[in-house]
């Protein structure tokens, strides 16, 4: 378990990214924009012959996750799973 300290001295248990549900992701890139550590990158899925490929987000650098939880807070579809390490 990784414990961080806030400015006021309070403790908080960090949760780090472990999964991103690409089936639920709409590719809004809010997580990509909110992440200070470049954990995410766009990914193109061609899963339907009738439609153009769709863009979703993918986890590119999960080892760089800082546990700030910004990605989870901005995701409108709750695609991101965070866990304590």
Secondary structure, DSSP 8 states (H G I E B T S, - for coil): --EEE-TTS-EEE-EEEEEE-TTT-----HHHHH-TT--EEEEEE---TTS--EEEEEES-GGG--S--HHHHH-TT--EEEEE-
